[in-house]
Amino acid sequence: MNHLVFLDARAGELEKILSGIKSMVMKDFDPAQSTAHPVRPGDALYFLRGKDECTLHVKATVIRVFPLMNDVDEDLSLTLKEMQPRLQLTEDQFNHWSTRKQVLLVEFNYAHKIPIVSIVLEKIKDRGSWIAFEDCSCITPLKVSHEL
């Protein structure tokens, strides 16, 4: 499965991913809500700089997925601190994610630039979470540019 991932432009996440210092992203997780498209090793991640961005530049492949819970026995903030070298969270991001009850940590391999793919934002109704899709025709117009 492919996943369209909206990054935080203010935090410079795309630049951190391209430079290789960020190799993990986070996703909201609720095991009670069965999802038809869970994130799994081998899935492709396509990164958008932010929620209003409409061009894909970067792709990576998922290598591991870690569900984490914030409960009495396990403090999510401690785990996030341990994973910080891979997550590269800003203080605001850390504060946001450490209060969540459950999250997925998604580790990916070397992210690389791809030929630019234009996204049709009107096809994406919910930009609050990742978007799972089979192929790029689900989120793009027919024409693909090969400029980098």
C-alpha positions in Angstrom: 0.0 0.0 0.0 1.1 3.6 -0.5 0.6 6.3 2.1 0.5 10.1 1.5 2.2 11.6 4.6 1.6 15.3 5.5 4.7 16.8 7.2 5.1 19.9 9.3 6.6 22.5 7.0 7.4 24.9 9.9 9.5 22.2 11.5 11.5 21.5 8.3 10.6 17.8 8.4 11.0 17.2 4.6 14.5 18.8 4.7 15.4 16.6 7.7 14.2 13.5 5.9 16.1 14.3 2.7 19.3 15.1 4.7 19.0 11.6 6.4 18.8 12.9 10.0 15.1 12.0 10.3 14.2 8.4 9.6 11.0 8.0 11.6 7.6 9.6 11.5 4.5 9.3 13.8 0.9 8.5 13.1 -2.2 8.6 15.3 -3.2 5.1 16.2 -6.5 3.6 17.6 -6.6 -0.2 17.7 -10.3 -0.1 18.4 -10.9 1.4 15.0 -10.1 -1.2 12.5 -8.4 0.4 9.5 -8.6 -1.1 6.1 -5.1 0.1 5.3 -2.7 -0.3 8.2 0.9 0.7 7.7 3.2 -2.3 7.2 6.9 -2.9 6.4 7.4 -2.7 2.7 4.7 0.1 2.2 5.7 3.2 0.3 5.6 6.6 2.0 5.1 9.7 -0.2 5.9 12.9 1.7 4.2 16.3 1.2 5.9 19.3 2.8 2.6 20.4 4.4 -1.2 20.1 4.2 -1.5 22.7 1.5 1.4 21.3 -0.6 0.4 19.8 -3.9 3.6 18.2 -5.2 5.3 15.0 -4.2 9.0 15.1 -4.2 10.1 12.4 -1.8 9.5 8.7 -1.3 10.7 6.1 1.3 9.9 2.5 2.2 8.6 1.5 5.6 11.0 -0.9 7.4 9.4 -1.1 10.9 6.2 -0.1 12.6 6.0 0.3 16.4 2.7 0.8 18.2 3.2 2.7 21.5 0.7 3.3 24.3 0.7 5.9 27.0 -0.4 4.1 30.1 0.7 3.5 33.7 3.3 0.9 32.9 4.8 2.7 29.9 5.5 6.5 29.6 5.2 7.6 26.0 7.4 10.7 26.6 10.3 8.5 27.7 10.1 6.4 24.6 9.9 9.5 22.4 13.0 10.8 24.1 14.8 7.6 23.3 13.7 7.7 19.6 14.4 11.5 19.3 17.6 10.9 17.2 15.4 9.2 14.5 12.3 11.4 15.0 13.9 14.8 15.2 10.8 16.3 16.8 10.6 20.0 17.7 9.6 20.9 21.2 6.0 21.6 20.1 5.8 18.3 18.2 7.2 16.4 21.2 4.6 18.1 23.5 1.8 17.2 21.1 2.7 13.6 20.6 3.7 12.8 24.2 0.1 13.5 25.3 -1.4 11.0 22.9 -2.8 7.8 24.3 -1.5 5.7 21.4 0.7 6.3 18.4 2.5 4.4 15.7 6.2 5.0 15.1 7.0 4.3 11.5 10.6 3.8 10.6 11.6 4.1 7.0 14.8 3.6 5.0 16.7 6.0 2.8 14.3 8.6 1.5 15.0 9.8 -2.0 13.7 12.4 -4.5 11.3 11.1 -7.2 10.1 12.8 -10.4 7.6 15.5 -9.3 4.1 14.3 -9.1 1.3 16.9 -8.8 -1.5 16.1 -6.4 -5.1 17.2 -6.9 -6.0 18.5 -3.4 -9.7 18.3 -4.2 -9.4 14.5 -4.4 -8.1 14.5 -0.8 -11.0 15.3 1.5 -9.4 14.6 4.9 -5.9 16.1 5.3 -5.8 15.5 9.1 -4.2 12.0 8.7 -2.3 10.0 6.3 -4.0 9.0 3.1 -3.7 5.3 1.9 -3.9 4.8 -1.9 -3.3 2.0 -4.4 -1.7 4.0 -7.2 -0.9 7.6 -7.9 -3.9 8.0 -10.2 -6.1 8.1 -7.1 -4.6 11.4 -6.0 -3.1 12.9 -9.2 -4.1 14.3 -12.5 -3.1 12.2 -15.6 0.0 14.3 -16.4 3.2 13.6 -14.5 6.2 16.0 -14.7 9.7 14.5 -14.8 11.5 17.6 -13.4 13.3 17.5 -10.1 
